[in-house]
Amino acid sequence: MRTNGGAPHGGQDDGHTPQDTEVTLDASSLRGLAHPLRVKFLDLLRTEGPATVTRLADRTGVSSASASYHVRQLAQYGFVEEQTRSGGGRERWWKAVHRTTRVRPADLVGSDEVGALADTYLRGVTALYAEQTQRAIDELPQLPAEWRAASTTSDFELRLSADRLKSLVEEIFRTVERYRAEGSRPADDAEETAPVTLQIQAFPRPGTLTGSEPHEPE
């Protein structure tokens, strides 16, 4: 499972590019992302490039004090680091260390504490997905016709074994990586490109393997 992915700011090697491609969460590093605000901050730093605490606070509507605390937590666990800038300036700039986060579910089972941290992290990720989708819907009427036609929110019902589901997801990832590699090459000036968000979610239909009843909306 890969989460919080995103091309570096501008898609170019301008000094803003995260130095490592991927970080794999374990029971220890999971603590650094077990808060929805940290998930959002990390996504912003990966997709929009370096920012100050004030900028992150303004983008998310939280206080500078709260933003400062959560950025320090991200730094403590190695997800972000300070970016040195010429010309000085009083406020510190922060950048993401990695481009994407990999989560191996098998590494996130064990104690109740680890399970709770994993639950908080994954709910933060899916809340971010939902927020991004809602914003995309808000902006849909303003998009050029060709971008409206190219966009989609689709779902499919399949019947698969666990191995077949894993194979399908891996095939999708390989396709995405191929398009990502192609997108890193110099673009044809005649073809307009833009940063694109692709969300991938695949799981057994809730309740079919556990026998649990669906939750009624509050």
C-alpha positions as CSV (number, residue, x, y, z in Angstrom):
1,M,0.0,0.0,0.0
2,R,1.4,3.4,-1.0
3,T,0.0,6.6,0.4
4,N,0.5,10.3,0.4
5,G,2.3,10.1,-3.0
6,G,2.9,13.1,-5.2
7,A,5.4,14.5,-7.6
8,P,7.8,17.0,-6.1
9,H,6.9,20.7,-6.6
10,G,7.0,21.5,-10.3
11,G,8.2,18.0,-11.2
12,Q,11.7,19.3,-11.7
13,D,15.0,18.9,-9.9
14,D,15.0,22.4,-8.5
15,G,16.4,21.7,-5.0
16,H,12.9,21.0,-3.7
17,T,12.8,17.3,-4.7
18,P,12.5,14.9,-1.7
19,Q,15.9,13.2,-1.4
20,D,14.6,9.7,-1.0
21,T,11.9,8.1,-3.2
22,E,10.0,6.2,-0.5
23,V,9.8,5.6,3.2
24,T,8.3,2.4,4.6
25,L,6.3,2.8,7.9
26,D,6.9,0.5,10.8
27,A,5.5,0.4,14.3
28,S,7.9,3.1,15.4
29,S,7.7,5.6,12.6
30,L,3.9,5.2,12.4
31,R,3.7,7.4,15.5
32,G,5.0,10.3,13.5
33,L,2.0,10.2,11.2
34,A,-0.7,9.1,13.6
35,H,-2.5,12.4,13.3
36,P,-4.7,13.7,10.4
37,L,-3.0,17.1,10.5
38,R,0.4,15.6,10.0
39,V,-0.9,13.5,7.1
40,K,-2.2,16.7,5.5
41,F,1.0,18.7,6.2
42,L,3.2,16.0,4.6
43,D,0.9,15.8,1.6
44,L,1.2,19.6,1.1
45,L,5.0,19.6,1.4
46,R,5.2,16.7,-1.1
47,T,2.9,18.1,-3.7
48,E,3.4,21.9,-3.3
49,G,7.0,22.0,-2.2
50,P,8.7,23.6,0.9
51,A,6.7,25.8,3.2
52,T,6.9,27.7,6.5
53,V,4.9,26.8,9.5
54,T,2.8,30.0,8.9
55,R,2.1,28.9,5.4
56,L,1.0,25.4,6.5
57,A,-1.2,26.9,9.2
58,D,-2.9,29.2,6.7
59,R,-3.5,26.4,4.2
60,T,-5.2,24.2,6.8
61,G,-6.9,26.8,9.1
62,V,-5.1,25.9,12.3
63,S,-3.1,28.0,14.7
64,S,0.6,28.6,14.1
65,A,1.3,27.0,17.5
66,S,-0.5,23.8,16.5
67,A,1.2,23.7,13.1
68,S,4.6,24.2,14.7
69,Y,4.1,21.3,17.1
70,H,3.0,18.9,14.4
71,V,5.8,19.9,12.0
72,R,8.3,19.3,14.8
73,Q,6.8,15.8,15.3
74,L,7.2,15.1,11.6
75,A,10.8,16.2,11.8
76,Q,11.4,14.1,14.9
77,Y,10.4,11.0,13.0
78,G,12.3,11.9,9.9
79,F,9.5,12.8,7.5
80,V,10.5,16.4,7.0
81,E,13.6,18.5,7.5
82,E,14.6,22.1,7.5
83,Q,15.5,23.6,4.1
84,T,18.4,26.1,4.2
85,R,17.8,29.2,2.1
86,S,20.1,31.9,1.0
87,G,19.3,35.4,2.3
88,G,18.4,34.4,5.8
89,G,15.0,35.3,7.0
90,R,13.4,34.8,10.4
91,E,11.1,31.9,9.6
92,R,12.3,28.4,8.9
93,W,11.3,26.5,5.8
94,W,10.5,22.8,5.8
95,K,10.6,20.2,3.1
96,A,9.5,16.6,2.7
97,V,12.3,14.0,2.9
98,H,10.5,11.3,0.8
99,R,8.3,11.3,-2.2
100,T,5.9,8.6,-1.1
101,T,5.0,6.4,1.9
102,R,4.7,2.7,1.8
103,V,2.6,0.8,4.3
104,R,2.9,-3.0,4.7
105,P,-0.2,-4.0,6.7
106,A,1.5,-7.1,8.1
107,D,4.0,-4.7,9.9
108,L,1.1,-2.8,11.5
109,V,-0.4,-5.7,13.5
110,G,0.6,-6.7,17.0
111,S,-0.1,-4.7,20.1
112,D,-3.3,-2.7,20.6
113,E,-1.3,0.5,20.6
114,V,0.1,-0.2,17.1
115,G,-3.4,-1.1,15.9
116,A,-4.7,2.2,17.2
117,L,-1.9,4.2,15.6
118,A,-2.5,2.4,12.2
119,D,-6.2,3.1,12.5
120,T,-5.6,6.8,13.1
121,Y,-3.1,7.1,10.3
122,L,-5.2,5.3,7.7
123,R,-8.3,7.3,8.6
124,G,-6.3,10.4,8.2
125,V,-5.2,9.3,4.8
126,T,-8.8,8.4,3.6
127,A,-10.1,11.7,5.0
128,L,-7.5,13.5,2.9
129,Y,-8.6,11.4,-0.2
130,A,-12.2,12.5,0.5
131,E,-11.3,16.1,0.9
132,Q,-9.3,16.1,-2.4
133,T,-12.2,14.5,-4.2
134,Q,-14.7,17.0,-2.9
135,R,-12.5,19.9,-4.0
136,A,-12.2,18.3,-7.4
137,I,-16.0,18.1,-7.7
138,D,-16.2,21.8,-6.6
139,E,-13.8,22.8,-9.4
140,L,-15.2,20.5,-12.1
141,P,-17.5,23.1,-13.7
142,Q,-14.4,25.4,-14.1
143,L,-12.2,22.9,-15.9
144,P,-11.7,22.9,-19.7
145,A,-13.8,20.4,-21.5
146,E,-11.0,18.0,-22.3
147,W,-10.0,17.8,-18.6
148,R,-13.6,17.2,-17.5
149,A,-13.8,14.4,-20.1
150,A,-10.5,12.9,-18.9
151,S,-11.4,12.9,-15.2
152,T,-13.3,10.1,-13.5
153,T,-14.7,8.9,-10.2
154,S,-15.3,5.2,-10.8
155,D,-15.8,2.0,-8.8
156,F,-16.1,-1.6,-9.8
157,E,-17.3,-4.8,-8.1
158,L,-15.2,-7.8,-8.7
159,R,-15.0,-11.4,-7.3
160,L,-11.3,-12.2,-6.7
161,S,-9.1,-14.3,-4.4
162,A,-6.6,-12.5,-2.2
163,D,-3.8,-13.5,-4.6
164,R,-5.7,-12.1,-7.6
165,L,-6.5,-8.9,-5.8
166,K,-2.8,-8.5,-4.9
167,S,-1.9,-9.2,-8.6
168,L,-4.4,-6.6,-9.8
169,V,-3.1,-3.9,-7.5
170,E,0.6,-4.6,-8.4
171,E,-0.4,-4.4,-12.1
172,I,-2.0,-1.0,-11.5
173,F,1.0,0.2,-9.6
174,R,3.3,-0.8,-12.5
175,T,1.1,1.1,-15.0
176,V,1.2,4.2,-12.7
177,E,4.9,4.0,-12.4
178,R,5.3,3.8,-16.2
179,Y,3.1,6.9,-16.6
180,R,5.0,8.7,-13.8
181,A,8.3,8.0,-15.5
182,E,7.0,9.3,-18.8
183,G,5.7,12.4,-17.1
184,S,9.2,13.2,-15.7
185,R,10.5,13.6,-19.2
186,P,10.4,17.0,-21.0
187,A,6.8,17.6,-22.2
188,D,5.9,18.4,-25.7
189,D,5.1,22.1,-25.8
190,A,2.0,21.4,-27.9
191,E,0.5,19.2,-25.1
192,E,-0.8,20.8,-21.9
193,T,0.1,18.9,-18.8
194,A,-1.0,19.4,-15.2
195,P,-0.4,17.6,-11.8
196,V,-3.0,14.8,-11.5
197,T,-4.2,13.0,-8.4
198,L,-4.9,9.3,-8.8
199,Q,-6.4,7.5,-5.8
200,I,-6.3,3.7,-5.6
201,Q,-8.4,1.8,-3.0
202,A,-9.0,-1.9,-3.2
203,F,-10.4,-4.1,-0.4
204,P,-12.9,-6.9,0.2
205,R,-16.4,-5.4,0.4
206,P,-17.0,-4.5,4.1
207,G,-18.9,-7.2,5.9
208,T,-18.4,-10.0,3.4
209,L,-15.5,-11.6,5.2
210,T,-16.1,-10.4,8.8
211,G,-19.9,-10.8,9.0
212,S,-20.1,-7.2,10.4
213,E,-23.2,-5.1,9.8
214,P,-22.8,-1.8,8.0
215,H,-22.7,1.3,10.2
216,E,-25.8,3.5,10.0
217,P,-25.0,7.1,9.2
218,E,-25.3,9.4,12.2
